[in-house]
Amino acid sequence: MAGLSAMEKKLAEYKCNTNEAIHLKLVRFPEDLEDDSTTFHPEFSHQVFGDDEVAFGYKGLKILLYYIAGNLSTLFRIDYTSKVNENFDCVEADDIESKIREIIPPGFNRSIDDFVCLLEKDVNFKPFGILLHTYSVHNNEAGEDITYQIYKTDMTCPGFREYHERLQTFLMWFIETASFIDVDDERWNYFLVFEKYNKDGATLFATVGYMTVYNYYVYPDKTRPRVSQMLILPPFQGEGHGAQLLETVHRYYMASPTVLDITAEDPSENYVKLRDFVLVKLCQALPCFSPEKLKQGFSQEMVTEAQQKLKVNKKKQREIAKMRRCLRPEELTNQLNQIDLNLQHKQLDETFQQLVSDYRRVLERLAQV
């Protein structure tokens, strides 16, 4: 047993945390390849490496996934200092390459020299689709305003399908329950955020983030856009790009007379907070939310105007209506009253206090706009 324990300890040295082992970069300049400050790591890797987020069989494991900042051409390499197969008989290391190849499209580079050659061609990359919005963010480190643009596109745009195959790989590392969508379904819309930057006197575009929206049909002649995936890449997080993207998407659909309302698929807590901020900001432009009207208190007129002008979705009411249609009266009563009344009151109070805190943050953020 003592020998087995010693063996287990030896083998444990060949286990690596995959969130730490995966090195991601968005490369603009050749020197970025050796600059550790441009490296970032996944938040999640369980969808590729299992719930433990561990790869077995390597010491000093580095899984390099480097992307050219604009067109996202990819460098994929696996580096390590020692492999278990070389030191132990009948013990196999995990097949990391096969796992990664399941999510990244073919055509990636293994050679750093080839990757650098492709980097020089990124000057020819241009955003896909139609320009919806341009905005700027002040960069304190650079001491200047940086320009960003948001585009809408679809799979009919030349080259976008291949670009999207590379872009969607980031979902696996930063959205806990991510999955790839069916891009052959024409009802998908894609919204992309790019940064404009200068390199050797030329204007280039770097990928910042994106959103996918599915257009559901609503009888008889309406659509209900549903936000499916939204990701701002880590180097750009905390700069307000998520709010800019979501507001742009809302404004795009608000302008369409065929859109009934705008929804989101299984929204995360952070998404809900972001949506609250964007909708409150949009409400400020509505007559019903003028300072004079706000002083008079909340009214049904505000609800109606927000729903009609901002295409706000009435989710809770629809869910209860659906339950009324699908459940017998006694089942509905049981469903609505299954929680003890005192527990309901406690949970309502906790929810209320959390909402007050959340909306205070929304108002503080609005005050800074």
N, C-alpha and C positions, 0 to 999 in steps of 0.2 A: 504493500500500500504506500509505503514511504517513497518507493521508486515511482509509482504512479503519480503521487502528489508532486514530485519533482518534475515529472514530465508535463503535468498540467501547468505548472508554473512556467516552464520553458515555452510551451505553446501559447500561453496567455500573452507572452511578449510579442506575438505575431498578430494580435488583434488591434485594429485601428478604428477610431471614431471617424466615420465617413464624412460627417459635417466638417470636421477639421481637415481631413485629407483632401477634400475637393477644393481646388483653387480656381476661382473664377476671375476673369479680367475682361474689361472692355478696352481694347487697345487702340490708341490713336497714333502713338509715336513708337518707333522701335525701342526707345529707352524704357517704355512702360513695361516691357517684358521682364526687366530686372528690378523694377521698382515695386517693393513690397507694399507700398502705400496704395497701389492701384488694385491690389488683390482683395477680393471679398469671398465669403464662404456661405454655403447654404444655411437656411434655417431648418430645413427638413431634408432627409434623404431616405426616409422609411419606404417610400413608394418604389425605390430602386433597390435598396439594400436590406429591406426588412425592418420590422419594428424596433429592433435593437440598434439600428443605424451603425452597424459594425461590419467591417470587411476583415476576413481572416486570411492569414497566410503571408503577411508582409511586415517588415520593419521599415520605418521611415517612409511610409507610403505617401505619395503625392499624385493626385489625379488632376491633371492640368486640363482645364476647359477654358481656352482663351478665345475671345470673339473679337473680330475687327469691329470697331465701334459703330460703323455705319451699316454695312451690308451683312454683318454678323457671320462672315466666313469664319470657320472654326478650326482651331488647333486642339487636337486631343492626344495627350501622351500620358503614360503611366510610368512614374519613376519610383524607385524604392532602393533601400540599401541592402536588404536581405530578403530572401523568399524561403518559405518553410520547406518547399520541395528540395531545396539544395542542401538541407541539413537533417531532415528526418525522412525515413523510409515510410511508404504507405500513407503519407499525409499530403493532401492536396490543398493548394491555395484556392480561394474563391476566384471564379472567372470574372474578373472585374470588367474586362473589355466587352464581354457579351452583354453584361448588365447595362453598361453605358450605351452601347450600340442600339439597344432597344428603344432609346429615347432620342438619340441624335440622328439626323439624316445622314445618308452616305455622302461622300465627297469631302469629308473633313481632311485636314492636313495632319501629318505626323512630324514633318520637318519644320523646324523653326525658320530655316532659311527660306523655304517655300512660302511660309506664312508671312514673312516680312516682305517678300515680293508682292504678294496679294495686297498687303497693306498700302503699298504705293498706288494701287489701282482704286482705292476707296474714294479718291477724289472724283471719280466718275459716278459714284452712287448718289441718287436723288430720291427723295421721299416718294411714296406711292400715293396715288389718288388725288383728291381735291383738297386744297387748303381751306380749313374752317376758321382758324384762329391763330393769331400771333400775339405773344406777350413776352415780357422781359422780367428777369429776376436779378437783383443786385448781388454780385458775388464779392463778398468782403475781402477774400483772399486775393482775388485778381484786381479788386478796386474798380470794377466796371460792371455795366449791365450786360447780362447774357441773354440772347434772343432764343426763344423757343417757338415751335410751330406744331399745330395739331392738324392731322389729315384724316380724312375718311376714305376708306377704300374697300374693295371686295376682291374675290378670287379671279375676276375677269381682267384685273390689272396685270400686265406682263411682268413676270418676275416675282410677283408678290407671293405666290404659293410656295416657292422655294425659300424665300425670306421668312415667311411665317413658320415653316417647318423648323427653322433654326431658332426663331424667337420663342416659340412655345415651349422649348426645352427648359426655359427658366421657371416655368410654372411648377415643375416637379420639385424645385429646390426652395420655393418661397410661398406656395399655397398648399396647405396641409392635405386637402382632399382633391387636388387638381386631377384633371383628366383632359385628354386631347379631344377636340371637337371634330365633328364630321364636316370637313371643309367643302365637301361636294354638295352640301345643302345650301342652296342659293339664298336662304333667308338670313344668313349671317351677315352682319356688318362689322367692320373692323376700324378702330380709331387709334391712330398712332401719334406718339409725341416724340419730337426730335429737337435736339439742340443744334443751333448753327454755331460753328466755330471756324477760326482761321488757321490754315496750315500752309506755310510757305507762300503766303499771298493769295491762296485760293480759299473759297468758302466750302466747307464740308459739313456733313450732317451726322450726328451721333444719335443712336437709339436711346431713348429715355424710358419709355414704357408704352403700354397699350391697353385697350379694352375690347372685348368682344360682346356683341349684342345680338340677340336672336329675336326676329320679328314674328311674333305669334299672330295668327289670324283670329279676328273677333267678328263673329257674324253680326250684320251682313257685309259691312264694307269698311271695317276698321282693322287696325293692327295694334298689338300691345308689345312694344319693345321690352325685352328683359335682359338686363345686364347679367352676363354669365361670368366673365373673368375680367379682373382688373389688376394690373401690376405695374408699379413704378419700380424700376431697378434700383437696388440698394445704393449705388453711388449718388443717386438723385433724390433719395427719400428725405423728407423733412424740409423740402424747399417750396412746397405748395403746388407741385405739379399734379397731384391727385385731384385737388379741388379744381384746378384749371381744366383738367380733362373731363371730370364729371359735369362741371357747369357747361362746358362746350357741347357735350353729348346731350344734355338736357335741352339746351337751347336749340340744337339741331332738330330734335324730335318735337319740341314745343311748337315749332314753326309749321309742322305738317298737320293739315286738317284731317288726315286719315288716322292719326295716332289717337287712341283712346286714352291711354295712360302709360306711365313708365314704371317698370317694376325691376326687381333684382332677384336672382336665384340664390337662395340660401345665403343671405348677406351676413358677413362677419360683423362683429361688434364695431371694429374700426371703420368698416364701410358705412354702417348705420350712422355713426358720428359724423363722418365726412358728408354723407347725404343730408343730414340735418343742417350742417353748416351751409351747404350749397343752396338748399331750399329756402332757408331763412334769408340768405343773401338775395335770392331771386324775389322773395316776397316783398322786400323793401321797395321794389319798383312798382308794386301793385297799388292802385288807389285805396283799396280797403285797408291797407297796412300803413297808411300815412300816419305821421305822429298824432294828428288830431283824432283819427279813428282809433288808434291804439289806446289813447287816453280814455276812450269810452268803453274799453273792455273788449273781450273776445266776442265774436258774433258769427252766426251761421253764414252771413254774407262773406266773411273771410274764408270760411271753409269752401263755399261754392266757387269763389273766384280763384282760389289756389288750385282747386281740382280742375277747373276749366282752363285756366291760363297756363298753369305749370304742369298740367297732366299728372297730378299727384294721384297715386293709386290708393283705393280704399280697401286695403288688404284684410284687415280684421273683420270688417262687415261682410266681405265676400266669403271668408272662411265660415262664419257663423251661418250665413245663408246656405252654403253648401252642406253644412251639417244638418240644417233643417230639412233639406231635400233628401238627404241620404239616410237619416236616422229616424226611427220611430220616436214619438214624443217622450216615452219613458227612457229611451236610450239617450236622447238629447239632454234631458234633465239630469241624468246620471253623469253625463260627460261634463256638463257645466258645473255640477255641484260635487264632483268627486273629491275636491280638496276641502278639508275642514275649514269652516267659516273663519275661525280665529287665525288659522294659518294663512288663509286668503288675505285677511286684513294685514297681517305682518308682512307678507310678500308684497302687497300693494304699497305699503308704507316704504319698504326698502326700495321698490322700483321707483316710487315717487321721488325719494331723496336722491337716487342715482340720476333720475331725469333732471332734477333741479341742478345737480352738479354738472351734468353734461351740457345743459343749455346755458349755464353760466360760462362754461368754456367757449361755447359757440358765440355768445355775446362778446366775450373778451377778444376772441379772434376777429369778429366783425369790426370791433373798434380799431383794430390795427390795420384794416384794409384801407 
